[in-house]
């Protein structure tokens, strides 16, 4: 099964950045997507779907390796999961020494019982060891509270919420292999890193990967060559202020890595690279305009003849093991 698209949780700080001065906002990268967030508020998180089914312990390690944790809140986007054939997912809940614990990026904690979140039946006891809770897709007619024998958990939902299919929690064998979802933190733009394969990204996580194509082609074929360079490659697209901030950050630091990225000094000074600006018609090209001391750059987007042969600035979806 193909990995599902990642989603970004949009906290209040993201919406505030649409109305306040940009100086009060940071640009974050979350599973390959750029977003802006207000300074001083809790950093945003995003949802990452595992690329293959795993045992519960392996799924937990996958999430922790990305500084995240298995999802414990109610699963949203139910229709998306249904459309992709996902009907069962590991959750971050498990039992240990007779207690229900909740997975975190570091040390598990006791599960809490807040209203409108997943709630465990107070009378439920746990005789079996090494039980892990899974989200199971069930129709709306399914009972919310199950018997002790079935060891189900009940979900508390607002009364006014419309009836529809939903994921419920159920105990399962931890050794079974299932799909899973991680909640991972977004990362602020900090430093540029380059891999031996001439991919570049931000910080050590390389959560958002980009590259320049080695060949020059016309705009019509730019998407094909991005895909050829990486199986999830696509032309870098500027559709939000956050995308523009990412492009500015890249062009300000790319000079230092030009040799590693296969860009000659002459090409750096004179060449254009295909990009896609959603706010302008026609074909768009990036000019790496040199600063006075030629140690940094600031990108300049301009309309260009679509038939011209240029290299392409591509974006790749995050790689998975």
N, C-alpha and C positions, 0 to 999 in steps of 0.2 A: 504494500500500500504506500502511495506517495505521502510524504509528510504534509500535514495540514498547515495552512498559513499561520504564522504567528500573529498574535493579537497584542496590542499594547493597552494596558490599563490606563485610563485617562483621569488622573486625579485633578482636583480643582486647580492646581498650579498650572496645568497645561492650558486650560481655558483662559486663565488670567493673562497668559502671555499674549493672547490675541488683542488685548486692550491696553496693556501697559507698555512702557518703554522697554525696548529689547535689552537695555543694560541690566535689567532686573531679572533676566532669564538666562538659564543655562541650556545648551543643546546637549541632549542625551542620545545615546545609541542603545536601542533595545532590540536584540535579536535581528540585527540587520536593518532596522528602521530608525529614522531620525525623528526626534520630537523635542519640543521646547518645554521648559518647566520653570516655574517661578522660584527664585532664590529663597531659601529659608524654609521651604515646605518639604515634607517627606519625599524622597526621590521616587520616581515612578517605577512600576514593575510591568513586566509583560509575560505572556503565556507562550510556552514553547512545547510543541508536541513532539514526543520521541519519535525517531524515524523508524523504529522497529519494536516489536513486542519484547519485553524483558521480564525476568523475575523481579519481585518487589525490591529485594536488596540491590539488584543491579540498576533498577530504575532510580532508586534513591541516590546511588552513587553518581549516576548520570546527571541528576539535577544538582547535587552538591558540587560536582566538578565545575559547574557554571555558577557557583555561589548562590544557588537557589534551593528550592525544596519541592517535593511532590505536592500537588495542589490539594488543599483541604477545604476550600470554600466551595459553594455550590457551583456546579459546572454550567456555564452559560453557552450560548451559541449551539444549542442542542440540535437544531436543524442542520448545521454544518457537519456535526459529527455523524448524524444519521445518514446524510447524503454520501458520506465517505465510508459507510459501513462500520463505523465505530460504535459499538453498543456496550462496551465494558472497558473501564479505565481503572488503574491503580489510584488510590487516594493516599494521602500522607498519614492516615490513621493506622495504628497497629496496637497489639496487646503485648504487655510485658509484665510478668509477676502479678497478674490479676488486674492490672490497670490499663486503661486506654490512654495511649500517648499520641501526641501530634508531632509530626515531623517538622523540623526547622532546618535552615542551612547549616547549623552546627550541632546543637544538642537538643534531642527531643524534649518536649514539655508535656505536662498533663493536659488532656483535652479539656477545653472549656465548654460551657453550656449556654452561651448567649442566645437569646431569642432571635429568630429569623436566620440563624445559622444552623449547621448540622447539630442535632441534639441527640444524645445517647439516652436510652431508656434507663432511668435510675435503678430499676429493679433487675437489670441485666447483669449477670455474673459471667465470668469467663473461666471455664474449666480447661479449655484447650490452650496450649502454648503456641507461640509463633503464628498467630492469626493476623492477617492484614485485611484492611477494608478496601473494597473496590466500589467504584461508581458503576451502577448497572442501569441501563436505559430501560424504563418501564412505561407503559401507557398511563394516562391520567387516572384510570380506574383502579390502579394498583393501590392496595391499602398502605397508608403512611406508617403504620406501626405494625410490626410483625411479631410473631410468637417468639418466646425464648428459644424454642427448639431451632427455629430458622436463623436465629441470631441476626436479625435485621436491625438497622438503625433508622430513626425517623428524622425526616427533614421538616423544620419549622418554616413556614412560608407565610407572607402577609396574606390576610384574608381576601384582599381585593385583587390579588394577582389572578390573571385569567387562567383557566384550566388548560393544560397542555401536557404533552409528554415531558418527562423530566428524568434526571438521573437520581436514583436512590442509592443508599449505602448498604453494602452487604458484606459479611465476613467471608473470606476465601483463603485457600491454601497459598501461602507466600511463595511457594516454589512454582506456581503456575506462571506462564508467560502471558502478559497482557499489554495493551497499549497504556500510555501514561502521559500526563501533562505536568510540566514544571512551571512554577512561578519564579522568574529570575529577575534580578535587579537591572535597571538601566544603568549605563555607564556614561559619565560626562566626558566630553571630548578632552583629551589631555595630551597624548603624544601619538606620533605616527610610527608604525612598525612595518617592516618589510620582510617578507618571507623569501627563501631561496628561489621560489617559483615566480618571483616578481609580482606577487599579490601584496597589497598593502591595506592596512586597517588601523584601528585606534586602540592604543594600549596593548597589553599582552594578549588580551582575549581575541583580538581580530574578529570581533563580533560582526562588524560590517566590513566586508572584503571588497576591494576594488582593484582594477588593473587596466593597463593600456594595451590595446591589441598590438601585435608586432607588425601587422600589415596595414597598409593604407587602402581604404575602400570608400565607395560612395555611400551616401547616407542611407540609401535603400537597403544596402546589405550590412549595415552596421549591427543590427540586432542578431543576424545570423553569425557574425564573427565573434560577438560577445558570447553567444551560446557555444560556439566552437572552442573558445578559450576556457570556458568553465560550464559544466552541465547545467548550472543554474544562473548563467550569466545573462545580463540584460544591459541595455544602454543606460547610463546613469541619468536619472530623470529628476528634474527640479520642479516639484509641485507645491512645496510648502516653504515657509521661512527657515525651518529646520534643515531642509535639504540644501538650501542656499548657504546656510551656516557651515554645513559639512563641506561643501565645495570650497568655500572660502578657507576653511581650515586646511584642507588638502593642498590647495594651491599656495598657501603661505609656507608650507613645510616641504613641498615636493622637491625643491631645488637641492636640498641636502641629500636626497636619495636618487637623484636623476640617473646616475650611472647604474645603480642597482635595478632601476626600473627600465633600463634600456633606452634612455632618452639622452641623446648627445647634446653637447652645449649648443650647437647650431640649431638643433631641433627645438631645444628649450626656448631659445630666443625668438624663433620665427614661426614655429608650427602651430596649427590649430588642431583640435581634437573634437570629434563629434560628441555631443551630449543632447539631451532632450529637455527643453524648457517648456513646460505646459502652458506658460503664460504668453508665449509668442508664437505666431504662425510660422509656417515654413520650417526650414532646417536650421539647427542651432549648432554653433561651434564655440569651443572654449579656447581662449588665447591666454597662455601663461605669461602675463605681463610682468616683466622684471622690475624689481624695486631699484632705487638709486644705487644701493650698495650690492645689488644682485645676490643677496643672501636669502631673500624670500620673494614670494610672488603673491599677486592678488588676481584671482581669475576674472576675466572679462568675457561675457557671453555676447555673441553677435550673430545676426542672421548671415547665412552663407549659402553659396550656390550648392544645391543638393547633389549635383553630379561630380563635385570635387572629390578627389581621393585624399582622405585624411585618416589618421589613426583614430581609434575610438576610446573614450573613457567608459569603462564598463563597471557595473556593480554585480557582485555575486551573492546569492543567498548564503547564509552561514553554513559552513561545512559541518558535517556530523561524522562521528566515527562509524 
